[in-house]
């Protein structure tokens, strides 16, 4: 009887150890996973903002449809990343840490007119987009969003290379693929407008 109890206790201990070894690790504040989620959430927020601005500044269906797709996709992805940060018990923004430090870049643009990371529009550019309408708004949006996507692709590729395999890295690869496709689409739309 005693041997049976000892054997059962040992089996439970081994099973617990195996379960712990297979348990997903929680990213630390300094991890690429956390840095990507924090920085890309900020990056995505601006894309959503620009897309809503242009949606109200043009009647062109192709641009409005693209803006709608970008706003919905990036708002959804932003929500996932902020949710992961909540699950990991990590802050939405890492105070005192320059954006993209997790990539080995530590970008400090000095907050130049609101540009926080490569590809992000400045406050002056956002104000210009808010004042524009029609074709001018469309062209400005497409140019700003192209640069925004290029910065986003660079950051997402950084996660693909540095983040732990799993849903976040898969999401980052999906961002690379989708945003590269949208960059080509925006180039075509700009070409149609002679830009």
Secondary structure, DSSP 8 states (H G I E B T S, - for coil): -HHHHHHHHHHHHHHHHHHHHHS-----TTSHHHHHHHHHHHHHHHHHHHHHHHHTT---HHHHHHHHHHHHHHHHHHHHHHHHHHHHT--SS-TT--TTGGGT-----TTGGG--STT---HHHHHHHHH--HHHHHHHHHHHHHHHHHHHHHHHHHHHHHS-TTHHHHHHHHHHHHHHHHHHHHHHHHHHTT-
